[in-house]
């Protein structure tokens, strides 16, 4: 009996993965053009256009640097870069998560007329906001020059950090996209949760400033692994935190599978919510 249930579960898992891969191949052009359209719409709604994608993370970094350095008397060499290494992926986080909360619900009218795999909608948000993330990285190089930081070959390992970052973010986005259809206030709740999450992450302070007795709690926060890994490869000429990244990658794959399962299971139920 147990063998039969395990076999059934394995078959279900295989079917979900094969269906996802098949849909991904079939709708790859939709993903590309929808992402392109979203980017154009966002640029059209701003006066500075693409330039704003450079200025936005820069302004955030300046605000937090002034606040910590001059108001709270915080002192750290290259503190602006230290903050920027956390703010840049965090902007990718917040924009994607907040947009994913509405990405299925906002398109229910279209989804009632034509079939679109729901998982491609949060994937579009990942791609759109990753494009902004890449623009933000451009700011990083003059900052490294200004603060006389040295880049090593470890900098190229940022690709691994970004990949794990994207996996975790996609797993979260899939689940948020699902629950966003059923809970009207999810975006309001997420606004406060995301803000609290950032302050409980080592974005504006280093782990050394966290009391050693409770520091292990910070390692339960995925942002700790990501922020510290970004800083290692960008600022400290060191490799990223491979073991925590591997653990986070495995957790992320679990979240992605859970999110895909939810979206697949409730595919028809979403249409009744319009």
Secondary structure, DSSP 8 states (H G I E B T S, - for coil): -HHHHHHHHHHHHHHHHHHHHHHHHHTHHHHHHHHHHHHHHHHHTSSSTTHHHHHHHHHHHHHHHHIIIIIS----TTHHHHHHHHHHHHHHHHHHHHHHHHHTGGGHHHHTTS---THHHHHHHHHHHHHHHHHHHHHHHHHHHHTT----GGGGGHHHHHHHHHHHHHHHHHHHHHHHHH-TTHHHHHHHHHHHHHHTTTTSS-GGGS-TTTHHHHTTSHHHHHHHHHHHHHTSS----HHHHHHHHHHHHHHHHHHHHHHHHTHHHHHTT-
